[in-house]
């Protein structure tokens, strides 16, 4: 894996994800301006499967 971007808040994360179109995005659930769940809704492709991953 290669880190291609970091974002200080959810709005910046959405902008970076739309610009860079990464295969995987790791976001924190608690972020300022937009939480991680909102980021996964707004940053992904309009028709592709996007959602939170559950860790064990």
ABEGO torsion letter per residue (X at the ends): XBBABBBABAAAAAAAAAAAGBABBBBBABBBGBBAAAAAAAABBAABBBBBBBBX
